[in-house]
């Protein structure tokens, strides 16, 4: 920094800090978080150290009394794990309270507020009261078997106080004291320090050697029950914790029952204010509805329970300087501006880059290279620029001009009306191809061990692969041409590639990288195809398209439920947009994206190559055959024993296909209280209308009494067993 520039910046910093101090100490107004003031003071102190001739007696730095600042086996969960919706303010908590109140109109709602531990979610299984296994949360459906390390945690009983079967979930974490001890140990042996307790806990749990976990004092608190054989089922959320404690399991003492949402907000504030006094790291408060019966009626969305949210404490905010703005090109061709930052420590880790989202965001915030900005981690994860401190500009800052060409391939870019992102028009752009392949071999797709981002880039740069399908044509000799590859490593990657040639249908759809299609939508599409293939009787238009696709494609082995990628393409190519809109969860934008993808020659070419490489898609057997198998079902109104998302899940598990709207090919309309226009539509089209009892009967459940047992996340033992 030039001397004159430094002098100007020092004066600007002094002025800004004085203003913030006046608002904070005199007016009792918090203009920015205290960590922002600390960041500015730190920058001022660093500049004054470089240019001591500019230090003055009235500088905030000279004032006394200023505030300073391995790979494990996969195991399927007995009860699918849901994520919690995050909320970040009092207004969002109150909005949530309004939403759930509509689901239990006229009823009083009580709550439980639990300290949200910044740790690793793990589920324990006990059989006959004996500890048998421990599983990480994973993708919510299956997790990693970490029994060998979890059983070394002293607070976890190997035998419960009652000889029952039970599935319990909680958080593995380090106390602040134990975390400091672990980092001291890391320093003594010359290893890198852990950035935060959560990373340290996750790393310890995933150690191959259980003795390492045993040498570190991990803690564990349990807070939820899944499937169990308890004789008395808790009716309230706080009774769940009492039951766990009675069984001998450790539970958090930082839990409070709240009669009103105002008490919840008071507790959130109290937990935030006292978080430093708590002996372990917390990053918020989990708020749950107290009544388990109300929980059941509120039900779930596709990803979250409606009856619980996670209030996240305001993310720590700091200031830093934007050194540059670069453009990253993603898998869909989107050009994303990224701020290159002067490295700064925020919310537990050092960050050097922050997303600027799009051109409109840069313009709205008036972000320039050289600006001092406030950054935080959105959701305590993704660094982003909150705002520019325009008061600190010295005149040397440079506005950013969005490129008119792709910075990677120099191809043309376009911005579609209604979208915020500019996109590269060149489908052969290196950056897009790279991101496509990285996604294709990733954990949620083909999951090919050993093919990380760096290896993929090397394969593309050396011309060994041109697209995703070329991965399956590689030889050991190809890998041996790459840096750091020896024979053993090459053999291992080839073995992983061969193993990956048999891929589950939903993973294959995810791997294709269709715009707007994530894991959830991929699973919905996979479920639709499986149900159609397994159904019998008169074919609808969409089923006829499937049959036509099979005839045009290569082969379908009904004995082993296998599809070739070529056949899969032919099937999807036969669907119209209207037919795709029948799939639960597919809106017009997603349906159009799927339609366009499977009508592109590039997709046909890719699927042909994958078939030639002997890649096969596992259809996977559907659920147990019931009278609902293959039936298209719409649900309307409020049911007595199941929430809306629960009944959809129930239908899918019984082999049915859930539709969002009534059409001529709908088989059943399940009708509850307060039904609306869907009932009229069903009568008009002659669609069979059934009630809740008939739904259970068709699913093979004889008794309809006590369908819901609140201790088992929505299904009693009869329902569970009927769908196995």
Secondary structure by P-SEA (a helix, b strand, c coil): ccaaaaaaaaaaaaaaaaaaaaaacccccccccaaaaaaaaaaaaaaaaaccccccccccccccccccccbbbbbbbcbbbbbbbbbccaaaaaaaaaaaaaacccbbbbbcccccccbbbbbbbbcccccccccccccccccccaaaaaaacccccccccccccbbbbbbbbbcaaaaaaaaaaaaaacccccccaaaaaaaaaacccaaaaaacbbbbbbccccccccccccccaaaaaaaaaaabbbbbccbbbbccaaaaaaaaaaaaaacccccccccbbbbbcccaaaaaaacccccccccbbbbbcccccccccccbbbbbbcccbbbbbbbbccccccccccccbbbcccaaaaaaaccccccbbbbbbccccbbbbcccccccccccbbbbbccccccccccbbbbccccccccccccccaaaaaaaaaaaacccccccccccaaaaaaaaaacccccccccccccaaaaaacccccaaaaaaaaaaaaaaccccaaaaaaacccccccaaaaaaaaaaaaaaaaccccccaaaaaaaaaaaaccccccccccccaaaaaaaaaaccaaaaaacccccaaaaaaaaaaaacaaaaaaaaaaaaabbbbcccccccccccccbbbbbccccccccaaaaaaaaaaabbbbbcccccccccccccccccaaaaaaaaaccccccaaaaaaaacccccccccccccccccaaaaaaac
